[in-house]
Amino acid sequence: MSAPVQQTMDDSAVMVMDACMCCYDGCLCDGSCLGCAYKSTICCLEGQGSCRCLTPTTCIKQQTQLCCLVSGCACPCDSEVPCMLAVLCLTCYPKCGCCKKMGEIKG
């Protein structure tokens, strides 16, 4: 059994700019906008700087950060990449609002 992987970024601080069901793009507007991070899952393989086998919780998942830009995709959606619909920072689903952060949308 593999050890749990630490989350690579605080997704609750991501301001969602665009989302279409299982994918999103956003922006970090706080002090964590420098640097880069990624986390990818395809079936039973997960990469976070290296690949390893794990017990799958979703078929495909990727979360990426480059400076202040963040994106995520999961199929099927999960708690880290929920089902959302947004365009130009206007979130329509699951909660309506403008410039909502991921923590507000999921909470």
Disulfide bonds with the S-S distance in Angstrom:
none
